[in-house]
Every structure is written in C-alpha cells, then in structure tokens.
C-alpha cells in the first residue's frame, strides 16, 4: 500500500508566510509548473459536455477531467453540491471552502489515508497557496459500506466523493466587501467550472495553469514519517521546531505534521496524548492566532476538524494569547522577546507529556538569528527542522544548538536535526523561455498584506465559530449600530495603553489617535488582596492612561474597532467581533477591569469606507454619513498640498 502512495514534490509552500516581496520574486514563484497534458481543453457549453460524455478517450482516465454526468453528478442534490467519481489512481484538485465526505472507497490526502465514512471534513483550499491533491484509493478495512444513497453509476468508480458548499456559510460574500480577493477561492475562468455559481469551490484540472499543485518530495515525506514514528513511540514530551527564511515552506511543513500526527486519532475517544500544543510565534502571518498576535493553543481532532489553510478559523482552545500589535518583530524586538518568554513559560507550566510544535517568523538575518537562538535555548526542542534555501547564505552555521538539553520532564537529551531543501519554484533557476505555457504569468497574486486584511475581516465578521458551524456576515460594520462603552469607569474602559513612542501624547491628540483604529481589548482580574490597579492610572483629560510596565497580568480577549468617541458624555462607540460579544459579557464582573491597548494594527480601508456597489444595496448613498471620509468633490482651483521630502535643492547641499 505504501508503494501506491503518490510521490509529490513541494510546491509554493505557504504564501501566507511571505512578507511583501518584490514583483520579480512573485513572478518567479509561479514559473515552474510540471504537468503532462494528455487531454483536450474543456468544451464551452454544458450541453456539449453531456452529449460527449460517452466519447471520453481512454488516455484521459488517469488524469481527472470533470465532465458532467460522466464523473460529476448533481442530480438529487441541493445547489452547490456534487458527487465526484474517481477511477483507480486518479487525482483530483479542488479550490475553495467546502465539506468533503468520502462516500465510497478512500482517498490519500497529503500522504494520509481517509476511509469512507459518514464524517464530513471541512476543507480550506485558497488559491494563494498550493493546492493538495485527493488521490483515489480503496477502503482500507474488512468491509466497505456506502455512506450515502446508492446510485447505479457508483459501481463504475473506485472512489466517490461528495462535495458540499456548507463548510463556512457566507464566506463567499467577503469578496463584496473586499473585491481584491474575488479570485481567492474560485478560479477566474467560469467556463472551466462544473459547479454552479452557488458553490463555494472550483473543480480544477491538472492542465489548468491558474493554480499551483502541492508537490511533496520524497525527502519531505520520509522526514514526516520519521517524525510520526518519533511521535508515536516517544515516552516523554516531543518538541518540534521548524526554522527557515520567508517563503521556505515552514507553515506548510507544520500543517502537514499536524495532519499526520492527528490522522490516527479516534473521534469517539480522544486521549491526552492525541492532543498537540502549538506555539504560534509569527505575528505577521500567524497560523492560528488573531492578527498581530502570538499564542499557545491546544489542538485535537475536535478543534482541528479541517484540512488545508483555514486562516485560523478553527474552534481552538487558546491556553494563552499575547498581543504584539506589529506585523514583524523588527519593530520592537525587546517586546517580542518578552512575549516569547511569557508564552514559553506558560508552555512549561503545562507539564505537557505529548507533542508540541513551534512556528517562527522567517527573520533569519541579523538580529533575527539572535531571536532564533534565544527561542532554541528557552524551548529546548527535541527535533529541529532547518529549511535551507541555497548554499550562498547558510544561516544554519550561525545557529547555537547545544549538544544536550534538560527539561522538567526529561534530562540530558540530544536534539535531532534535519536539514531539508524545499523544492520551491522561487529558488529553482528556471529559464522562462523553456516554459511552453506563459499563462502562468497571468496567475492571480495575493500579497501578504492582503491576507492579513482578510484575517482581520474574518475575525470581525464571524457570527458563529464552533466545531459544527462557521457563519459569516459581511455587511459593512459602519452600517450597523456600534456598542457604547463608558470611559474611565469600572464597568467600562478602565484604562488605555499606548506604545512607548506615544507615551507622552498631548491630551488633545488622543481622540485622533484612537478613532478609526483597531485596538486590543484586555482583561485584568483584580484579586481580593491586590487592589492597586487604580494607583497606576494617570488621567489625561477624560482618558485614563496606564504605563507599559503595568500590563504583566493583562489577559488578551479580542480586537476592537473604535468607531468614534463622544468626549462630552465620556462614551466610546466600538465594534466587537460578532462571535465574541457573548464571551465578553460572560467575563464581566465586579472584579474585572477592561483595558484597551493601542499599537500599529492596520484598520482595513474597506471597513472605513466600503465599496460603493455594496453600499448602494443598503440605501441612498448621499444620505449615508461616514465619520472618516468625505465623498464631496473638491471645488475648482482647490488642491491638497503635499510636502515632498525627497527634493534636494542647491541650498540643501553641504559645501
């Protein structure tokens, strides 16, 4: 059975790991696509597909080509749902957000086998990442049952899948609020889609160049299998740490490990050793945390019930979450190290006898190496995976890895070090003139800043986030009534904290520094024997300010968008994530104080001024007032003065 598993090579990895890169690197990241084209292009009309279903050539059997009423069936299903039949060893690529049920046979996904069952698995396959394949396989058991209504055509296929659009209700409406992400989930060419407009997914073909297939190399696969054996047989705790530069595949490798480690867990009974702890220390592109945050989370089959990149939308149990407020640790390395120490100490306090994983940002130059060495010394990993991009800059030589570690659970253990070279298109020297299909240059690109904005929108517009339900409402927040909170009282906002560079802000500037911004809401629980919190607050007008050194006991709750401030009535109008309102109400008590922390988290422009087409659906655009943006045209001869700082005139030069 192992010989029949697909041999992959890594694709683009996780593009959400990237910081904003140059256009040259973005173009190079999509150049190398190795696919065999053995079938013709799609027909233009669905009627022709149905009429020619019996004329499918035999050579096309190994490469899946979606043909309605031949291997894609919609009869008897609700809009957006399809049955897909796969022949022996066929591979299927699907982008989007969908529920997957294996009705017959089995599938191999990222080298993990899934049998037919009644279970529906949530899958997130955005086109900003490489798309993993579903390969048909047989049922790996003694008996095989069909877990859906039987149809006569099912006997012709080795594997039958049911794809449904209900994985995350309302997720497709995000493109109405943020049009730049229109093609994040579904491909551009609608004539290549078998599913209708109601679906939240696209059925792809290997001959299509509008997506990048995920290819896992033999070396990656062997490394994952070795780590899996260590995970199953380790009698103590296992600590896995992945180090690499930006866009080297760190998050993709960790995602594959999580799927592999949890693949043997039973959903009927979850033992403690089947849970994982995940230290997410990348604030710019967090895998699990809120935007600009770092966290320690516990993952099991109940919370990690989805495959692919779900942008942190699972129902996770955060043991601790810290707000940095920055997309990169370069802006405040000292604060970043303090939060790392706090999270690792919380991890040590768990005394967790199991497997933990650690995700770091891709800063491997300069002071970034010092941060990595600091994390190695504090985390004390048992397994270190180093992603080496090229030989010209080998950062692994600057790593300080002791020969042995000692932790609270085991003494004197030597860390195992694996060095992997990602088969990444960006790092392969490919001559573009050798490529036969130049359509890859037209592939939709998504910048890291756009994906950060998406995560912020998903947080604020999620109405229900649980294991069973994921619901979103992308109506503009400004068209809804904000929540009013008092300023400077025990039941409302007790204190506000700014970054160090804004500590001495004039009281006349505080309102402008808060309105229209995203801040972090923290909770401070006052103990009976310690009621000194109010002594550390200083008044600046109506605003209670607290210094940076008095926030060690703060507990991060969620992000908040400040709509406006009424200084006369000492009221702040705010928007909370819809799914967190009840959580905050349950935390409210007489011994609870609420603190806002203002840092550098960016507010999505589309929240301040939504797209015109979306606003017109909710009333007369002329009658709608927006607190930050003027829609009036400037008068004739009226200009906006801009100061140019890059002009050097003759008098500016030193003689």
N, C-alpha and C positions, 0 to 999 in steps of 0.2 A: 504493500500500500504506500509506503514511503517513497518508492521509486516513481509512483504515479503522480506525486505532488508536483505542482508547477514550479519551474525554476525561473525565478524573477531576478531582475536587476533593479536597483533603486532608481526611482525617477527623480522628480524635482524635490522630493522630501516635503517638508512643511514650509510653504512660502510664508506662512504667518510668523515664522521665526525671523524673517528678514526685517532689518530696518530699511528705511527708504534708501534704495540703491540707485545707481546711475542707469540711464536708459540702455547703455551698452550691455551691462550685466543682465538687465531684464530681457533684452533680446536674445542674449546667449543662452538664457535659462530655458528657452523653448526650441532650440535649434535641433537637438539630437532626438529624433523620433524614429525608432526602428520598428517597422511594421511591414508585413507582407500583404500585398494587395492581390487577392485572388478572385474577387467578385466585382461585379459592375457597381456603378453608383445606384442610389435609390431611384425608384420611379417617382414621378411628380405627384400623381394622384392616388388616393386610397383605393379607388375602384380598379385601377390597373394592378395594384398590389394584390387585391383579392382575386382578380381574374388570372393572374400569372402565378398563383400560389403553387400550382402543381408543376410549374416549369422551373423550379429551383434546381440549379445544377448540382451534381453530386460533389464537385470540388468545393462547394461552399459550405459543406456540412461541418467542417472543423472550425471555420470562422463564423461566429454568430452574426447573422444579418436579420434584423427584425422585419418580419413580414406578417401583416395582419391576416388572421385566420389560417396561418400556417404554423407559426411558432409563438404568436402573440394573440391572445384571445380576450375579448371584453364582454362577450355575451353573458347576461345574467348578473353582471357586477355593476356597482354604482359608478358614477362618473369619477374618473381619475384612477380606477383600479384595473389591473390587468393580470392575467395569467401568462407566464412565460415558460415555454418548454425548451429544455436543453438536451441535445444529443450527447453521446459519450465524449468526454474531454472538451466540450465546448466551453468557452469563456464568455462572460457577459460583463459589460461595463454600464453602470447607471450613475448618473449625477443627480443631485437634488437631495431633498429630505423626504424620507418615505419609511413605511413599515414593511418589513420583509418577513414572509413566512415560507418555510420550506415545506411544500405540500407532499412531494414525493422524492425519494432518493436522499441525496445530501449535497452539500456544497463544501468547497475548500476556499476559505477567505483568509488571506494573509497567512497561509500555511497552517490554519486551524480548521478542523473539520466540524461541520454542524449537520446533525441529523434532521430528518423530517419530524416535525412536532407541531403542536398547536400554538407554540410560542411565537409571538410577533416581536421582531427585533427592530429597534429604531436605528436607522442608518442616516448619517450626515456625510454627503459627498459633495463639498463645494468645488467649483471649477478652479479656485485659486490654489488648490492642492492637486497632487497626482491622485488619480482615481484607481483604487484597488479593484481587482477582478473577482468575480464569482465564477468558480470553475465547477462544472457539474461533477458529481461523484455519486457513488452508490450508498445505500443505507448501511451504516456500519453496525449492524446488530443482528439478532437471530431472526426477528420478524419485522416486517415493514407494514405500516398502516398508512392509508391515505387520510390526511387530516383536514379534508375539505370535501365538498360534493364531488362525487366521481363523475368523470366525463369520458366518453369513448376515446377521445384523442389522447388522453393521458398515457395510455399504454404504449404510444409511439416514442415516448421520451424517457431518458434515463433519470432526469431531474425536472421537477415542476416547481416554479416559484410563484407566489402571489405577492404582487407589489401594490401597496395601498398608499394613499396620499394623506392619511390622517396622523402622521407622526408628530407634527407640530402645526396646529391649526392657526392660520393667519400669518404664517411665516413668509408667504409669497407677497404679502402686502407691504413688506419692508421696502420693496423697490419703488413704491408710490411715494414714500417719504424720503427715500434716498435713491434717486434714479441712477446714480453711478453704479449701483450694484444690481442692475437689471439682469445681467447675464452671469450672476454668481452661481446660480443653481441650475439653470437650464441653458442649453446651447442656443446660439443665435438662429441657426437655420431651422425654421419651423417645419420645412418640408422633410426634414430628416427625423422628425419625431413621430412615433407611432401613437403615443399617448396624446390625449386631447388637452385643451387649454386649462381644464380643471385640475390637471395633475400637477404635482409639485416635483416632478422628476423628468429626466430625459433618458431614453434608451439610446445608448451610444453604440457605435461600431468601431472596430479596430482600424478601419480605413479612414476614419474621420480624424482630422488634424486639429479640431477645435478643443481638444483636451489632451492631457498628458497621462498615460497609464503608469501606475506604480509598478516598478520592477524591483524585486528584492533579489539581491545577488546571493550566490551560494555561500559566500563568506558571511554575509549578514545572517542568513538562515542558520548556518552552523553555530554562529555566536549566540543567537537567540535560543537554539536548542540546548547549548551548554548551560546558559543561564537558567533555562527552565529546569534542567536536571538539578542544578545547584539549589534552585528554589524549592523543589520537591523534597530533596534529601537533607537540606540544611537543618541541623538540630538547634542552632542558635538563630540570631537575627541576621538577615541578609540586607546589605545596604548597597544599592546600585547608584552610581553617579556617572552621568554622561557629560563629556566636555567636548566642545567644538566651537568653531567660528560660526558667524552668521551664515545661514543657508547651507549648513553642512548636514542636516537631517537629524538633529538631536531630538526634536519633538516627535518626528516620525518614528524613530527607533524606540523611544519611550512608549509611544502609543502601541506599537507592535508588541512590546514587552507586556504591557498591561493586558492586552487581549489574550496573549499566550498564557500568562500566569493565571488569569481568571477563567480560562476555557474549560478547565476540568472541575469547576465548582458546580455543585448541585443547587438549583434554585429552590428546592424544597427544604434544604437544610444547609445553612452557611456556617461553617466552623470559623473560629477566630483566625486560624492560620490561612484561611482563604481570603482574608481581608488584606488590603495593601494600604500603606501610608505613602502619601505623595507630597513631597516638599517642592512647591512651585515657587521658584525664586527669580523668575523672569517677569519684571513688572511691565515691560513694553509689549510683549506678546505672551501673556500668561495662558497656560493650557487649561487651568481650572478656575483661577481666581477672578475676582472682579477687575475691571480696568484699573491699571496703575497700582495694583495690589499684589501682595505675596501671601502665600497661605500654606498651612499644613492640613491636608484633607485625608479622610479615610474613604477608601474605595472598595466596594464589593460588587457582586453581581446585581444587587438590587439598585445601587446607586449608579453603577456604570452599566446601564442596560442599553447602551447604544454603541454603534460601531462608527469609525471614522472620526472626523473633526467636528465636534458639536459646539465649538466656541464656548465651552464652559457652561452649557445649558442643562447638564445633568443635575439630578437631585442629590447633591453631595452633602456629606456631613463635615463641615469645616471645624476642625479642632481649634484652630486659631487662624485669624486673618489679620494682616497688617497693611495699612495704607501708606504707600510711599508718595503717591501723587506725582510721580515722574515716570517718563517712559524709558529712561536709561539711568543706571546708577552713576553715570559720569557726572550728572548734575549735582549730586550730593553723595559722594562715596561714604562719608562718615555716617550719615543717617542710614544708608543702605546696609552698612556693616552692623550697625546697632540692631536693625530689624532682623537681619540674618541670625545674629546671636540669640535674639529672643525666640525666633521660630525653632532653631535647632535645640535650644534649651527646653522648649515645650515638647519637642520630639523625644528628647532624652527622658523627660519626666513621665512619658507614657510607658516606659519599660516594655516596649512592644517586641514580643518574640515572633517575628514574622518578617516579611519582605517590605522594604521601603525603597522609593525611588526619588531622585533629586534632579530637578530641571534648572539649569543655569542660563543666563543670557550669553550671547555669543561675543562677549568682550574678552579677547584673548591677547590683547596688545597692551603694553604699558602697565598702568595700574590695574588693569583687568586681570593680569596674571597674579598680582598680589591678592586680589579678591578670591580667585580660584584656590590659591594655596591656603588662604585663611579658611575657606569652606572645607577643604580637604582635612585640615587639622582639626576642625570642630566636628565635622560629620563622621569622620573615621570610616570611610567606605570599605566594604569587603570586596567590591567589584568596581573597577574604573574602566569605562569605555571612552577611548580617545578617538575623535573623528579628525583624521589628518587629511587636509585638502591637497597640499602639494609639498614638495621637498624644499622649495625655496625658503619658506618660512615655517620651520618646525617648532611650534610653540611648546611641544611636549618636553623639549630639553630644558625649559625654564620652570617646569613644574617641580615642586618639592613634595615628594611622596615618601614618607617614612617606610622603612622595611617592615615594621610591625606596628599594630595599633592595639590598644586595650580600651575596652568599653565596660559599661556596668554589667553587661550580660556575658561577655567572654573576654579572656585575657590572651595577649600575645598571638594575634592572628595577622597573617601577611595578606595584603590586598592583592587580588588578581587583576592584572592589567591587560586589556585587549585594545589593540590598535586597528581601526577599520578605516579603509579608504572609501568614501562614498562615491559610487558611480553616478556622479551628478553631472548633468549636461553642462552646467555653467563652468565646470572645472575640466571638461574634456576639450582638447584643441581640435575643433571640427571646422573644416572649411565649408562655409555656407554654399559655395558653388557646387559642392558634391551632392547637395540635397536635391531630390527630384521634385519635391513639392514645397513651394515657397509660401503656401497658405499659413504655415506656422508663424510667419511674421505678423499675421493678422489676428493672432490669438489674443483674446481679451486679457489685459493685465490688471492686477489689483495690487495697489501699494499697501505697505504695512500700516500707514496712517488711515487708509480706508477701512481696513479690517479692525483697527482699534475703534473707529467710529461705529462700525457695525456692532461690536460687543457692547458699547455704551447704549445704543438704541435697543438692543435685545434686552438689556437689563431694565431699562425704564419702561418698556412696553410689554413686558411679560405679565400676564394676568394670573396665570396658574402654572406653577412649576413643581411637578411631583413625578413619581415613578410612572403613574398611569397617564397623566395629562401634561401637555405642554401647549399653552394657549398664548396668543399674542394679539394685541390690539394696537395698530399703528396709526390711529387717529392722532393728529398733532396735539401735543400737550398744551400748547397755548390756547387751544380752543376749548379746553376744559377748565373748570374752576380749580385753582390751586388750594392747598391746605394752608390755613392761617395758624401761625405759631407765635406765641409771645416771646419777646426778647428780654432777657435779664431776670427771669423768674424761675423758681424751682421746677414748675411743671412744663416750662417751655425750654428755650435755648438758654442754658445757664452760662455758657462761655463760648468764645470764638478764639481760635488759634490761627496765626499766620506763620508763614515760613520765616526763617531768621532774617532774610533780607528785607522783610516788610514789618519787622517788629516795631519800629518807631514811626509808623504811618500816622499822618495827621488825621484827627477825627473827622475832618471834612471830606477826606478821601476814602473812608472805609465803605460807605454805601456804594460808591462807584466800583470798588474792588470786589464787591460781593454780588451785585445784581447781574443776572445773566450768566452766572458761573456755576460750575459743578463742584460741590464740596463734599467732604466725607463726614458722615454722621457717626459719632462715637458715643458710647455709654460709659458712665462712671458710677459704680456702685459704692455708696458710702457705707462703711462699716459702723457699727454702734460705737466702737471705741475710737473711731477716727472720723471726725467731722471738720477737718481742717481744709477741705477743698475750697470753701469760700474765701479763706485767707489769702489764697494765691491769685485771686481775680482782681484786676485793676480796671476801673471804669474809664472809658474814652468816649465822652458824650453819653449816648444811650447804650453803647456797645460794651459788654463785659469781655475783656480780653484776658487770656491766660498765656503764660510764657511757655516756651518749648520744653523746658525741663520738668514740667509738672504733668506730663501725659504718660507716665510709665504704666499706669493702671487703666488706661483707656482701652475699651473693647470696641473694635470696629463693627459697625452694624450694616451700613449700606451707603450708597451715594445719593446725593440730594441735588436737585436743580433749583436754584433760587430765582424765582420769577421777579419779585420786586420787594421793596422794603418801605413800610409806612413809618417814618421816624416819629411823626406826631403821636401816633397811637401805639408805638413800640411793638409793631407787628411785622412779621416776615412771612411773605407768601412763597410757598415752596411746593415742588413736585417730588413725590416719592415714587420709587418703583411700585407698580400696582400690586405685585405679589408680596411686597414687604410691609404693606400698611398694617395688616393684622398682626404680623410678627412684632412690629414696634409697639402696637397697643398692648400686647401681652407682656412686654418688657417694662411697661410703665409702672412706676411705683413711687412711694414717698421717699425712698432712699436712692432713687435713680436720678442722675443728672445727665443732661444731653449737651454734648459739645460738638461744634462744627469746626472742621479743620480745612482751611483754605490753602491749596497748593497750586499745582500747574496742570491739573486735569483739564483737557480741552472740552469745551461745550460744542456739540455738533451744530453746525450752522443751520441745518435743516430743522432743528428744534426751535431756534430763534425765529426763523422765517421759512416756513415750509414751502414746498413747490407751489407755484400759482395754480397749476391744474388740480392739485389736491384741495386747495383752499376753496376753489370755486364750487366744490361739491357741498360745502357746508355753509353757504350763504353768500351775500353780496360782499365782494372783496373790498369795495370802497368804505363799507361800514365797519370793517374789522380794524381794530387798533392794535398795533404791535408795540410793545414797550421799548424796543431797542432799535428798530429800523424804520426809516421814513420812506414811503413809497411815492412821494411827490417829486416831480421833475424839477430840476434847478431852472431858475429863471435865466433869460438871455444875459450874457456877459457875467454870469455868476460862476465862479470857479472854486475849486478846492485846492488850497495851497499845500504843496508837499515840499518838504525840505530835502534837498539832495545832499547826502553826506559823503559821496564819493568823488566830488569835484575838487580838484586842486588847481588853484589859480596861481599866477606868478608870485603874488604876495604871500602865498602859503609855504613857499619853499624856503628852506634854511640856506643862508649864504655864508 
